[in-house]
């Protein structure tokens, strides 16, 4: 088993991944934000989202190494309602991939000559 201090030690790589994922969430929420949330509410919500994503990433990273982490993940997984639909890719992502790959999302990068 991994020591709790190792599991709780900050990971710069995971923090950067969490920041990226939080920005994707924030951008996806932009229309909802303008319709329903003030800038002050978004200012409060943004760090909650970042911290939750970072926590989830850290938990997944250490899942196989800690009984405490497995308990946390198991509890969170049990909270997922049956009525939640499967996630879909955001339209902005799909369109960006298609545009940059000439309409072929599986197009490989060109190799340098």
Buried (B, 14 or more C-beta within 10 A) or exposed (E): EEEEEEBEEEBEEBBEBBEEBBEEBBEBBEEEBEEEBEEEEBEEBBEEBBEBBBBBBBBEBBEEBBEBBBEBBEEEEEEEEEEEEEEEEEEEEEEEBEEEEEEEEEEEEEEEE
